[in-house]
């Protein structure tokens, strides 16, 4: 135990609420937790004779130091804990991960003539955000419909400011041309408010307004205007029909949350998936899944779910209360959380949300439905994980690696005739890309075409600054690139890591015939003269080509951005001259 060097520090801790950060010898944050009584909570990690889970035992062995932040209340501690988890992403905390980044619709109502924007991130910029939406293509269709039907501008802000005559969309009656004063700010604002009500799920109100406007146009014998409004009404009714009605008589604005959990194959950890059903104005507008990996099997399921609820809703309250429902329905097993932790969370949210456990009726049926969905999603995730592990086993076997390739890193160099050299690192954990660990590198110490020097700089920065080691490093290239990487590893003193390079299949065309012959993908290993040939149908082929192609894509994308930025900078410089 490491209690001895930390004993005096623990004794000096206040018996007040706050947050503690456990760190290893390099200063990396391993775990972030909150406590009503910091001294009691921190000391509990080091007490002899207390039963601890394998996860906590491993954590304690790695702790070299800790840091605390005092707060006035437990509520403040909860908010701070969530913020610090997002900032440091500690290894021993339960991490909330989306399967994807879901799209939102943004409307900046501070502008005179706002536009509808499709975005992937919610920012603290005072704008209104609607979502998230499950389908990016569907919401793009809805945006196009809203812009067309309500005649809202589609152009970017620079285009809007510099336009001197209406565009073709105005001639097609799909834009009111606010850019050249064809509509007043008041009338345009009324259309924007209709779009907002539609995105909020209040389509019936907009329909009533349009019906009234159509009747008034008919009374004035403005039949052309009445026909336009009639078409808008029909389009709106069609869009409304696409939404699944949960309870047409209800105006419920709620989330229904449930979690399914299963053990890993080795029994040392568990995986979980939380499913959230969004109901707005009585309509089911989206079902979202959030997987958790490597959950401590000794951690109670309600506690895991509370970790999710804290991170999920506090992060949304920071950006906009518009993203919060009025209530959240929870499963019965959360009863143990209701008296204490959930009430603290409600206080942290300013009672913007009421958490409750339904006992009967339609609400209970919704919870049961979401439970079935969560169970299905967990089974699906377990199946995908199982398939990925089979492919990794194939990599381990075919390449005769010393270590099982749980963490694979791949590096790729990209440049144009020696200019603008950059590099990429992609990381795959258990066969799946871990994009939070991706890195992009500007190669600064090398000029011209020098892949060896570029690789030396990149690998040096990686292994000199980060002591965590991958199981397998893949270099994009052939035997020459592998030899270079070997020399670099030896120079840097990197040991305990498998190293290979992957060369693309050779393509040979027989110009006397129409067929094209291609070799298998080739894997080069240190100390092995001939490459290992990978057939396309193998798991090793799927894993290693995916890793290589992802590293190449990431490097090329970054290189194009760097070149584009340089071109813009050069143009600006020339214009100044």
C-alpha positions as CSV (number, residue, x, y, z in Angstrom):
1,X,0.0,0.0,0.0
2,X,1.1,3.6,-0.7
3,X,-0.5,5.0,2.4
4,X,2.8,5.8,4.1
5,X,4.0,8.6,1.8
6,X,0.4,10.0,1.5
7,X,-0.6,9.5,5.1
8,X,0.1,13.1,6.3
9,X,-1.6,14.5,3.2
10,X,-4.7,12.5,3.9
11,X,-4.8,13.5,7.6
12,X,-4.7,17.1,6.6
13,X,-7.7,16.9,4.4
14,X,-10.8,18.8,5.3
15,X,-14.1,16.9,6.2
16,X,-15.9,19.0,3.6
17,X,-17.5,18.2,0.2
18,X,-15.3,18.3,-2.8
19,X,-13.7,16.5,-5.7
20,X,-10.5,14.4,-5.6
21,X,-8.2,13.5,-8.5
22,X,-6.0,10.4,-8.2
23,X,-2.8,10.6,-10.2
24,X,0.0,8.2,-11.2
25,X,3.8,8.9,-11.1
26,X,3.8,10.9,-14.3
27,X,0.9,13.2,-13.1
28,X,-1.7,11.5,-15.3
29,X,-5.2,11.7,-13.8
30,X,-6.4,8.1,-13.2
31,X,-9.7,8.8,-11.5
32,X,-12.0,11.7,-10.6
33,X,-14.5,11.3,-7.7
34,X,-16.7,13.4,-5.5
35,X,-17.4,13.1,-1.8
36,X,-19.5,14.6,1.0
37,X,-16.5,14.1,3.3
38,X,-13.1,14.3,1.4
39,X,-11.0,12.9,4.3
40,X,-13.1,9.8,4.8
41,X,-13.6,9.1,1.2
42,X,-9.9,9.4,0.1
43,X,-8.6,7.5,3.1
44,X,-11.0,4.6,2.4
45,X,-8.9,3.7,-0.7
46,X,-5.9,2.9,1.4
47,X,-7.5,1.3,4.5
48,X,-6.1,-2.2,5.3
49,X,-8.6,-5.0,5.7
50,X,-11.3,-3.5,3.6
51,X,-12.6,-5.5,0.7
52,X,-12.0,-3.8,-2.6
53,X,-12.9,-4.8,-6.2
54,X,-10.1,-5.7,-8.6
55,X,-10.6,-2.4,-10.4
56,X,-10.0,-0.4,-7.2
57,X,-7.1,-2.6,-6.2
58,X,-5.4,-1.9,-9.5
59,X,-6.2,1.8,-9.2
60,X,-4.6,2.0,-5.7
61,X,-1.5,0.3,-6.9
62,X,-1.0,3.0,-9.5
63,X,-1.8,6.0,-7.3
64,X,1.3,8.1,-6.6
65,X,-0.4,11.3,-5.5
66,X,-3.8,13.0,-5.4
67,X,-5.3,16.5,-5.6
68,X,-8.5,17.8,-4.0
69,X,-10.8,20.7,-4.8
70,X,-13.1,21.9,-2.0
71,X,-16.7,22.9,-2.8
72,X,-19.4,24.5,-0.7
73,X,-22.0,21.8,-1.4
74,X,-22.3,18.3,-2.7
75,X,-24.2,19.7,-5.7
76,X,-21.2,21.8,-6.7
77,X,-19.0,18.7,-6.3
78,X,-21.2,16.8,-8.7
79,X,-21.0,19.5,-11.4
80,X,-17.3,19.9,-11.0
81,X,-16.7,16.1,-11.1
82,X,-18.6,15.8,-14.4
83,X,-16.6,18.7,-15.9
84,X,-13.2,17.2,-14.8
85,X,-14.2,13.8,-16.2
86,X,-14.9,15.4,-19.6
87,X,-11.6,17.3,-19.4
88,X,-9.2,14.5,-18.3
89,X,-11.1,11.4,-19.5
90,X,-9.6,9.3,-16.6
91,X,-8.9,5.6,-17.3
92,X,-10.7,4.4,-14.2
93,X,-13.9,6.4,-14.6
94,X,-16.9,5.1,-16.4
95,X,-16.8,6.9,-19.8
96,X,-19.8,8.0,-21.7
97,X,-19.3,7.4,-25.4
98,X,-21.7,8.1,-28.3
99,X,-21.7,5.6,-31.2
100,X,-21.7,8.7,-33.3
101,X,-21.9,12.5,-33.2
102,X,-25.6,13.3,-33.7
103,X,-26.7,16.3,-35.8
104,X,-28.6,19.4,-34.5
105,X,-30.3,22.3,-36.1
106,X,-29.0,25.7,-35.1
107,X,-30.9,29.0,-35.3
108,X,-29.1,32.2,-34.2
109,X,-32.0,34.4,-33.3
110,X,-29.7,37.3,-32.5
111,X,-29.4,37.9,-36.3
112,X,-31.8,40.1,-38.2
113,X,-32.5,37.4,-40.7
114,X,-31.4,34.0,-39.2
115,X,-30.8,30.9,-41.3
116,X,-31.2,27.2,-40.4
117,X,-27.9,25.5,-40.0
118,X,-27.0,21.8,-39.8
119,X,-24.3,21.3,-37.1
120,X,-22.7,18.5,-35.2
121,X,-21.6,20.4,-32.1
122,X,-23.6,22.4,-29.6
123,X,-21.8,25.5,-28.5
124,X,-22.3,28.2,-25.8
125,X,-23.0,30.9,-28.3
126,X,-26.5,32.0,-27.4
127,X,-28.1,30.4,-30.4
128,X,-31.0,27.9,-30.2
129,X,-30.3,24.2,-30.9
130,X,-32.8,21.6,-31.8
131,X,-32.0,17.8,-31.6
132,X,-30.2,15.6,-31.5
133,X,-31.6,13.8,-34.6
134,X,-30.9,10.2,-35.3
135,X,-30.7,10.5,-39.1
136,X,-28.4,13.1,-40.7
137,X,-29.9,12.7,-44.1
138,X,-33.5,12.9,-42.8
139,X,-32.9,16.2,-40.9
140,X,-31.2,17.6,-44.0
141,X,-34.4,16.8,-46.0
142,X,-36.4,18.5,-43.2
143,X,-34.1,21.6,-43.4
144,X,-34.5,21.8,-47.1
145,X,-38.3,21.5,-46.7
146,X,-38.4,24.2,-44.0
147,X,-36.3,26.6,-46.1
148,X,-38.3,26.0,-49.2
149,X,-41.8,26.1,-47.5
150,X,-41.2,29.0,-45.2
151,X,-39.0,30.8,-47.7
152,X,-36.0,31.2,-45.4
153,X,-32.6,32.0,-46.7
154,X,-30.2,29.2,-47.4
155,X,-27.1,31.3,-48.3
156,X,-24.1,31.7,-46.0
157,X,-23.6,35.0,-44.1
158,X,-20.9,36.4,-46.5
159,X,-23.1,35.6,-49.5
160,X,-26.0,37.2,-47.7
161,X,-24.1,40.4,-46.9
162,X,-22.7,40.8,-50.4
163,X,-25.7,40.0,-52.6
164,X,-27.1,42.9,-54.7
165,X,-29.9,41.0,-56.5
166,X,-32.2,38.1,-55.6
167,X,-31.0,34.6,-56.4
168,X,-32.8,32.0,-58.4
169,X,-34.5,30.6,-55.3
170,X,-36.5,33.8,-55.0
171,X,-37.7,33.4,-58.5
172,X,-38.8,29.9,-57.7
173,X,-40.7,31.1,-54.6
174,X,-38.3,29.2,-52.3
175,X,-36.7,32.3,-50.6
176,X,-38.2,35.6,-49.5
177,X,-35.0,37.4,-50.5
178,X,-34.3,39.3,-47.2
179,X,-30.8,40.0,-48.6
180,X,-32.3,42.8,-50.9
181,X,-35.2,43.9,-48.7
182,X,-38.0,41.9,-50.3
183,X,-39.4,41.0,-46.9
184,X,-39.4,43.0,-43.6
185,X,-37.6,41.8,-40.5
186,X,-40.9,41.4,-38.7
187,X,-42.5,39.2,-41.4
188,X,-39.3,37.2,-41.8
189,X,-39.1,36.7,-38.0
190,X,-42.6,35.3,-38.0
191,X,-41.5,32.7,-40.5
192,X,-38.5,31.8,-38.3
193,X,-40.8,31.4,-35.3
194,X,-42.9,29.0,-37.3
195,X,-39.8,27.0,-38.1
196,X,-38.9,27.0,-34.4
197,X,-42.4,25.7,-33.4
198,X,-42.1,23.0,-36.0
199,X,-38.7,21.9,-34.7
200,X,-40.1,21.9,-31.2
201,X,-42.8,19.5,-32.3
202,X,-45.6,22.1,-32.2
203,X,-46.6,21.5,-35.8
204,X,-50.4,21.7,-35.1
205,X,-50.0,25.3,-34.1
206,X,-48.3,26.2,-37.4
207,X,-50.9,24.2,-39.3
208,X,-53.7,26.3,-37.6
209,X,-51.9,29.5,-38.5
210,X,-51.5,28.5,-42.1
211,X,-55.1,27.4,-42.4
212,X,-56.2,30.9,-41.1
213,X,-53.8,32.6,-43.5
214,X,-55.1,30.5,-46.5
215,X,-58.8,31.4,-45.6
216,X,-57.9,35.1,-45.4
217,X,-56.2,35.0,-48.8
218,X,-59.3,33.3,-50.3
219,X,-61.5,36.0,-48.9
220,X,-59.3,38.6,-50.5
221,X,-59.6,36.6,-53.7
222,X,-55.8,36.3,-53.7
223,X,-56.0,32.7,-55.0
224,X,-52.3,32.5,-56.0
225,X,-51.3,33.2,-52.4
226,X,-54.0,30.7,-51.1
227,X,-52.6,28.0,-53.5
228,X,-49.1,28.5,-52.1
229,X,-50.3,28.2,-48.5
230,X,-52.3,25.1,-49.5
231,X,-49.2,23.4,-50.8
232,X,-47.3,24.4,-47.6
233,X,-50.1,22.9,-45.5
234,X,-50.0,19.6,-47.4
235,X,-46.2,19.4,-47.1
236,X,-46.3,20.1,-43.4
237,X,-49.0,17.4,-42.9
238,X,-46.8,14.9,-44.8
239,X,-43.8,15.7,-42.5
240,X,-45.9,15.3,-39.4
241,X,-47.1,11.9,-40.5
242,X,-43.5,10.7,-40.7
243,X,-43.1,11.1,-36.9
244,X,-44.1,8.1,-34.8
245,X,-46.9,9.1,-32.4
246,X,-46.4,7.8,-28.9
247,X,-49.4,9.4,-27.3
248,X,-51.4,11.8,-29.6
249,X,-53.4,13.1,-26.7
250,X,-50.3,14.0,-24.6
251,X,-48.0,16.9,-24.8
252,X,-45.4,15.0,-22.9
253,X,-41.8,16.3,-23.1
254,X,-39.7,13.5,-21.6
255,X,-36.9,11.1,-21.9
256,X,-37.2,7.4,-21.1
257,X,-33.9,5.8,-19.9
258,X,-33.0,2.2,-19.4
259,X,-29.7,0.3,-19.2
260,X,-28.8,-3.3,-20.2
261,X,-25.6,-4.9,-18.9
262,X,-23.6,-8.0,-19.6
263,X,-20.3,-9.5,-18.5
264,X,-17.2,-9.7,-20.8
265,X,-16.0,-13.1,-21.9
266,X,-13.2,-13.3,-19.3
267,X,-15.5,-12.1,-16.5
268,X,-13.0,-9.3,-15.5
269,X,-15.2,-6.5,-16.7
270,X,-18.7,-5.8,-18.0
271,X,-20.1,-3.8,-20.8
272,X,-23.3,-1.8,-20.7
273,X,-25.5,0.2,-23.1
274,X,-27.9,2.9,-22.1
275,X,-30.8,3.6,-24.4
276,X,-32.6,7.0,-24.3
277,X,-36.0,7.5,-26.0
278,X,-36.7,11.2,-26.7
279,X,-40.4,12.1,-26.6
280,X,-41.3,15.7,-27.5
281,X,-44.9,17.0,-27.5
282,X,-46.1,13.4,-27.3
283,X,-44.1,12.2,-30.3
284,X,-41.1,9.9,-30.3
285,X,-38.4,11.9,-32.1
286,X,-35.4,9.7,-31.6
287,X,-33.8,6.6,-29.9
288,X,-30.2,6.9,-29.0
289,X,-27.7,4.4,-27.6
290,X,-24.6,5.1,-25.4
291,X,-22.3,2.2,-24.8
292,X,-20.0,1.8,-21.8
293,X,-16.9,-0.4,-21.9
294,X,-14.8,-2.0,-19.2
295,X,-17.2,-1.4,-16.4
296,X,-16.2,-2.7,-13.0
297,X,-18.2,-5.9,-12.5
298,X,-18.5,-5.0,-8.8
299,X,-20.0,-1.7,-9.5
300,X,-23.8,-1.8,-9.0
301,X,-25.9,-1.2,-12.1
302,X,-27.8,1.8,-10.6
303,X,-24.4,3.5,-9.9
304,X,-23.4,3.0,-13.5
305,X,-26.7,4.5,-14.7
306,X,-26.2,7.4,-12.3
307,X,-22.8,8.1,-13.9
308,X,-24.5,8.2,-17.2
309,X,-27.3,10.5,-16.0
310,X,-24.9,12.9,-14.5
311,X,-22.6,13.2,-17.5
312,X,-25.5,13.2,-20.0
313,X,-27.8,15.9,-18.5
314,X,-25.2,18.1,-16.9
315,X,-23.4,18.5,-20.2
316,X,-26.6,19.5,-21.9
317,X,-27.6,22.0,-19.2
318,X,-24.2,23.7,-19.8
319,X,-25.0,24.4,-23.4
320,X,-28.7,25.1,-23.4
321,X,-31.7,24.2,-21.2
322,X,-33.6,23.9,-24.5
323,X,-32.0,20.4,-24.9
324,X,-33.5,19.2,-21.6
325,X,-36.8,17.4,-21.2
326,X,-39.3,18.2,-18.4
327,X,-39.1,14.7,-16.9
328,X,-37.0,11.6,-17.1
329,X,-38.6,8.1,-16.6
330,X,-36.2,5.6,-14.9
331,X,-36.4,1.9,-14.2
332,X,-37.5,0.5,-10.9
333,X,-33.9,-0.5,-9.9
334,X,-33.1,3.2,-9.6
335,X,-35.2,3.4,-6.4
336,X,-32.0,3.2,-4.4
337,X,-30.7,6.4,-6.0
338,X,-33.9,8.5,-5.6
339,X,-33.5,9.4,-2.0
340,X,-30.0,10.8,-2.3
341,X,-28.0,11.0,-5.5
342,X,-30.8,11.7,-8.0
343,X,-32.1,14.5,-5.8
344,X,-28.6,16.0,-5.8
345,X,-28.6,15.8,-9.6
346,X,-32.0,17.5,-9.7
347,X,-30.6,20.3,-7.5
348,X,-27.5,20.6,-9.8
349,X,-29.9,21.0,-12.8
350,X,-31.9,23.6,-11.0
351,X,-34.9,21.3,-11.0
352,X,-35.1,21.8,-14.8
353,X,-35.8,18.0,-14.9
354,X,-37.9,15.8,-12.7
355,X,-36.7,12.2,-12.4
356,X,-39.3,9.6,-11.5
357,X,-40.0,5.9,-11.6
358,X,-43.4,5.1,-13.2
359,X,-45.5,2.5,-11.4
360,X,-48.4,2.0,-13.8
361,X,-50.0,3.0,-17.1
362,X,-48.5,4.3,-20.3
363,X,-45.3,5.6,-18.7
364,X,-44.4,2.1,-17.3
365,X,-45.1,0.6,-20.7
366,X,-42.6,3.0,-22.3
367,X,-40.0,2.1,-19.8
368,X,-40.6,-1.6,-20.6
369,X,-40.3,-0.9,-24.3
370,X,-37.0,0.9,-23.9
371,X,-35.7,-2.0,-21.7
372,X,-36.4,-4.4,-24.6
373,X,-34.5,-2.0,-26.9
374,X,-31.5,-1.8,-24.6
375,X,-31.4,-5.6,-24.3
376,X,-31.4,-5.9,-28.0
377,X,-28.7,-3.3,-28.5
378,X,-26.5,-5.0,-25.9
379,X,-26.8,-8.3,-27.7
380,X,-25.9,-6.6,-31.0
381,X,-22.8,-4.9,-29.4
382,X,-21.7,-8.1,-27.8
383,X,-21.9,-9.8,-31.2
384,X,-19.9,-7.1,-32.9
385,X,-17.3,-7.2,-30.1
386,X,-17.1,-11.0,-30.5
387,X,-16.5,-10.7,-34.2
388,X,-13.8,-8.1,-33.7
389,X,-12.0,-10.3,-31.1
390,X,-12.1,-13.2,-33.6
391,X,-10.4,-11.0,-36.2
392,X,-7.8,-9.9,-33.6
393,X,-7.1,-13.5,-32.7
394,X,-6.4,-14.1,-36.4
395,X,-3.9,-11.2,-36.4
396,X,-2.2,-12.6,-33.4
397,X,-2.0,-16.1,-35.0
398,X,-1.1,-15.2,-38.6
399,X,1.6,-12.7,-37.6
400,X,2.9,-14.8,-34.7
401,X,2.9,-11.8,-32.5
402,X,4.3,-11.9,-28.9
403,X,1.4,-9.9,-27.6
404,X,-2.3,-10.0,-28.2
405,X,-3.0,-6.8,-30.3
406,X,-5.6,-5.1,-28.1
407,X,-4.2,-1.7,-28.8
408,X,-2.9,-1.1,-32.4
409,X,-1.3,2.1,-33.5
410,X,-0.7,3.0,-37.2
411,X,1.4,5.9,-38.5
412,X,1.4,7.4,-42.0
413,X,3.4,10.3,-43.5
414,X,1.8,12.6,-46.1
415,X,3.4,15.4,-48.2
416,X,3.4,16.9,-51.7
417,X,6.8,16.7,-53.3
418,X,8.4,17.2,-49.9
419,X,6.3,20.2,-49.0
420,X,3.9,20.5,-46.1
421,X,4.9,17.2,-44.5
422,X,2.5,16.0,-41.9
423,X,1.8,12.7,-40.2
424,X,-1.1,10.8,-38.6
425,X,-1.6,8.4,-35.8
426,X,-4.7,6.3,-35.5
427,X,-5.5,4.0,-32.6
428,X,-7.7,0.9,-32.6
429,X,-8.7,-0.6,-29.2
430,X,-10.1,-4.1,-29.4
431,X,-10.5,-3.9,-33.1
432,X,-12.4,-0.6,-33.2
433,X,-11.2,3.0,-33.9
434,X,-10.7,5.1,-30.8
435,X,-10.8,8.6,-32.4
436,X,-10.2,10.4,-29.1
437,X,-6.7,9.0,-29.3
438,X,-6.0,10.0,-32.9
439,X,-3.2,12.5,-33.3
440,X,-2.0,14.8,-36.1
441,X,1.6,15.9,-36.4
442,X,3.2,18.8,-38.2
443,X,6.7,17.7,-39.2
444,X,8.9,20.7,-38.4
445,X,12.5,19.3,-38.2
446,X,12.6,17.8,-41.7
447,X,12.7,19.5,-45.0
448,X,12.2,17.9,-48.4
449,X,11.5,14.3,-49.1
450,X,12.7,12.5,-46.0
451,X,10.3,9.9,-44.8
452,X,12.8,8.4,-42.4
453,X,13.5,11.7,-40.8
454,X,9.8,12.4,-40.6
455,X,9.0,9.1,-39.1
456,X,11.9,9.6,-36.6
457,X,10.4,12.9,-35.5
458,X,6.9,11.6,-35.2
459,X,7.7,8.4,-33.3
460,X,10.2,10.3,-31.1
461,X,7.5,12.8,-30.1
462,X,5.0,10.0,-29.4
463,X,7.2,7.7,-27.3
464,X,9.2,10.4,-25.5
465,X,6.1,12.2,-24.4
466,X,3.7,9.3,-23.7
467,X,4.9,6.3,-21.7
468,X,1.9,4.2,-22.4
469,X,2.8,1.5,-24.9
470,X,0.7,-0.1,-27.6
471,X,0.7,-3.8,-28.3
472,X,1.3,-3.4,-32.0
473,X,2.7,-0.6,-34.2
474,X,1.8,-0.7,-37.9
475,X,3.8,1.4,-40.4
476,X,2.4,2.1,-43.8
477,X,5.0,0.9,-46.2
478,X,7.3,-1.9,-47.2
479,X,10.5,-3.5,-45.9
480,X,12.4,-0.2,-46.2
481,X,10.0,1.6,-43.9
482,X,10.0,-1.3,-41.5
483,X,13.8,-1.1,-41.3
484,X,13.6,2.6,-40.6
485,X,11.1,2.0,-37.8
486,X,13.2,-0.7,-36.3
487,X,16.2,1.6,-36.1
488,X,14.1,4.4,-34.6
489,X,12.7,2.0,-31.9
490,X,16.2,0.9,-31.1
491,X,17.4,4.5,-30.9
492,X,14.5,5.5,-28.6
493,X,14.8,2.4,-26.5
494,X,11.2,1.2,-27.2
495,X,10.8,-2.4,-26.2
496,X,7.9,-4.7,-25.5
497,X,6.0,-3.6,-28.6
498,X,5.4,-5.7,-31.8
499,X,6.3,-3.9,-35.0
500,X,5.1,-4.6,-38.6
501,X,4.7,-2.8,-41.9
502,X,2.0,-3.3,-44.4
503,X,2.5,-2.8,-48.1
504,X,-0.4,-2.5,-50.6
505,X,-1.0,-5.2,-53.1
506,X,1.0,-5.0,-56.3
507,X,-1.1,-4.6,-59.4
508,X,0.1,-6.1,-62.7
509,X,-1.7,-5.6,-66.0
510,X,-1.2,-7.9,-68.9
511,X,-1.7,-5.6,-71.8
512,X,-2.3,-8.5,-74.1
513,X,-5.3,-9.4,-72.1
514,X,-8.1,-7.6,-70.2
515,X,-7.4,-9.0,-66.8
516,X,-5.6,-7.2,-64.0
517,X,-3.6,-9.3,-61.5
518,X,-3.2,-8.2,-58.0
519,X,-1.1,-9.7,-55.2
520,X,-2.2,-10.2,-51.7
521,X,-1.5,-7.5,-49.0
522,X,2.0,-8.0,-47.7
523,X,3.0,-7.8,-44.0
524,X,6.7,-7.4,-43.2
525,X,8.1,-8.4,-39.8
526,X,11.5,-7.7,-38.2
527,X,14.0,-10.5,-38.8
528,X,11.8,-12.2,-41.5
529,X,13.0,-12.0,-45.1
530,X,9.8,-12.9,-46.9
531,X,6.5,-11.1,-46.3
532,X,3.3,-12.6,-44.9
533,X,0.6,-12.7,-47.5
534,X,-2.9,-11.8,-46.3
535,X,-5.9,-13.2,-48.2
536,X,-8.9,-10.8,-48.3
537,X,-11.2,-13.3,-46.6
538,X,-9.2,-13.4,-43.4
539,X,-9.8,-11.5,-40.2
540,X,-6.2,-10.3,-40.2
541,X,-6.8,-8.7,-43.6
542,X,-9.9,-6.9,-42.4
543,X,-8.2,-5.5,-39.3
544,X,-4.8,-4.4,-40.8
545,X,-6.2,-3.0,-44.0
546,X,-8.8,-1.0,-42.1
547,X,-6.1,0.4,-39.7
548,X,-3.8,1.3,-42.6
549,X,-6.6,2.9,-44.7
550,X,-7.8,4.9,-41.7
551,X,-4.3,6.2,-41.0
552,X,-3.9,7.1,-44.7
553,X,-7.3,8.9,-44.8
554,X,-6.5,10.8,-41.6
555,X,-3.1,11.9,-42.9
556,X,-4.4,12.9,-46.3
557,X,-7.3,14.9,-44.9
558,X,-4.9,16.8,-42.6
559,X,-2.4,17.4,-45.4
560,X,-5.1,18.9,-47.6
561,X,-6.2,21.3,-44.8
562,X,-2.6,22.4,-44.2
563,X,-2.1,23.1,-48.0
564,X,-5.4,24.9,-48.2
565,X,-4.5,27.1,-45.3
566,X,-1.1,27.9,-46.8
567,X,-2.7,28.9,-50.1
568,X,-5.1,31.3,-48.3
569,X,-2.3,32.8,-46.3
570,X,-0.2,33.2,-49.5
571,X,-3.1,35.0,-51.3
572,X,-3.6,37.3,-48.4
573,X,0.1,38.1,-48.3
574,X,0.2,38.8,-52.0
575,X,-2.9,41.1,-51.7
576,X,-1.2,43.1,-49.0
577,X,1.8,43.6,-51.3
